């Protein structure tokens, strides 16, 4: 009888270890998914920021050239080139815009006290 109980207990322990291992693997996969989403958001935000910086630089140059041109300088060709570049960069900026860079909207998996390694 003792042998039967011992085998039952060992079987339950083995099952509990296996379940805990599978839960850890599942949790790790879920966090990998969350990290992939965060990485994508950060890459998109970087593209948006780069496009915005380029757009601001072009607009600043255009403003300076406009002031120079009004002072009698011959810079019409450069001004036209920058206006065309501004339009192109506005398109890049609008395509790169991130709708909501906050991480608060991500669905993170719940962690129970039982799933945490107590070692």
Secondary structure, 3 states (H helix, E strand, C coil): CHHHHHHHHHHHHHHHHHHHHHHHHHHHHHHHHHHHHHHHHHHHHHHHHHHHHHHHHHHHHHHHHHHHHHCCCCCHHHHHHHHHHHHHHHHHHHHHCCCCCCCCCCCCCCCCHHHCCCC
